[in-house]
Amino acid sequence: MGGVIGALFRGGGHRREMHRAPMNRPVYGGGGGENHRRTMLTKKYSYIPDNYQSLDQVTAALRDQGLESSNLILGIDFTKSNEWTGKRSFSGQSLHRIGSTPNPYEQAISIIGKTLAPFDDDNLIPCFGFGDATTHDYNVFSFHPDNSPCHGFEEVLSCYKKIVPHLRLSGPTSFAPIVEAAVDIVDRSGGQYHVLVIVADGQVTRSVDTSDNDLSPQERRTVDSIVMASSYPLSIVLVGVGDGPWEDMQKFDDKIPARQFDNFQFVNFTSIMSRSSTQQQKESAFALAALMEVPIQYKATMELGILGQSTGKAKRIMPAPPPLPSAAGRQPSLRREGSAATAAAAAPPSPREDQVCPICLTNAKDLAFGCGHMGMWGEPDQMPNLSTDDSVQAEAVLRMIKCLWTDGIELKSVLNVQNA
């Protein structure tokens, strides 16, 4: 995400049973005194440190604040980078590969189910995907055609495995659509406290032509959505899977300004699960990292007077249906045969996908060649969604050749362009 931090310093849901705050929760009204008090509270909660050493301490702190349970929302990243960010952590396979061994997303979903589900009283989990060829960086799709929540994490996994073989990974990466969808759910619920868990493989897309002092469109929308979400009783936990890099997200966690309270926590799932300890210890460490800031975040929503409040101003989100063939959407069984990439190839492209460069997944296609990167031949590092890894860049060049060849352009012509 490049210069995000520097630039910042320089510059339909389903209703659930309400968990109301204790009766002594302050209610804020008008007046200069209250405005000053709210300003001081915002300053107080602008940064929330990681204070706890064990999951029991976190659980006790939650109960001390009057929060016996909360509501979970889950977002899954289906951007193109999932194809190469498992080079080290998943034996070079796509992070969404469905096979006999659980992929990192399946592992994360399972462990989230074991460790965080006990904090969700009704076991109804709204689940969304983003970044695929039907949503890109502007919408989310629901795991169910009728936008209903999943009943427990077993159903979450079942839906995930059913969806993956039929979708096309795409991009660019933006967390704004899933954050906006979560805020809509919170607002429709009457201001109930929720925890949004986003499982993703990478950072927000940043184009090479974006200066250090500026933000890419995806970065700006992501920052704006997180700042906007701080006016609602919503905690955001980003769970990083795959190889990363995660440097900017670790900074992002602590240093987004201009919020009502620090509502964002980053957890490096890959790092935690690669530790030399027992599976139970690793799962407990993950739960601790994910819930570390929730007790104080919940307290902040009470003291700021936003818990239990519905503004009616949240952007209304209409999630797309899951990218499933109509027949597959009616079948309860899971499709496990073959790779996700092979099955996904049969899925028809979305209208917007036909207009996006298949190499960088960001720029518009060139009218003559069907690709916006004819002038970047030999410069794969100029592609904004591309890893800096040499082997990944080589794969991108091969994709460019394949793209041009498919469009009827002979390789000789391509080489002539390079030598011109």
ABEGO torsion letter per residue (X at the ends): XEAAAAAAAAXXBBBBBBBBBBAABBBBBBEAAAAAAAAAAAAAAABBBBABABAAAAAAAAAAAGBABBBBBBBBBABAAAAAAAAAAAGGBBAABBBABBBAAAAAAAAAAAAAAAABAAGBBBBBBBGBAAAEAABBBBABAAGBBBBEAAAAAAAAAAAAAABBBBOBBBAAAAAAAAAAAAAAAGGBBBBBBBBBABBBBBBAABBAABBBAAAAAAAAAAAAAAABBBBBBBBBBEAOBAAAAAAAAAABBGBABBABBBBBAAAAAABBBBAAAAAAAAAAAAAAAAAAAAAAAAAAGABGBBAGABBBBBBBBBBBBAAAAABABBBABEBAAAAAAABBBBAAAAABBAAAGABBBBAAAGBAAAAABGBAAABAABBABAAAAAAAAAAAAAAAAAAGBBAAAAAAAAAX
